[in-house]
């Protein structure tokens, strides 16, 4: 339930910056790399939209958390090799 709320909240916010194709929110119980937990991975339709989102989101506060946005390998994202 918390995850669904988080996904909806994030999707609404990040949708302002372009067409969001997919989103991944790794959770500890899913066997993902520990370094991927507490991160949200976004895939936009175009590189320009991704760059715009990165620029606008970096440094923003969401509750107690501050966003640090950066590029992530498309190949690793597609393979679900999140870190």
WOMO-V379912 format. One record per pair of residues at least 24 apart in sequence whose C-alpha atoms are under 6 Angstrom apart, sorted by sequence separation. I is the first residue (numbers start at 1). J is the second residue. D is the distance in whole Angstrom. If there is no record, write none. Layout:
# WOMO-V379912
I:J:D + I:J:D
This chain:
# WOMO-V379912
20:44:5 + 21:45:6 + 19:44:6 + 19:45:5 + 18:49:5 + 17:53:5 + 36:82:6 + 36:83:4 + 35:83:5 + 33:83:6
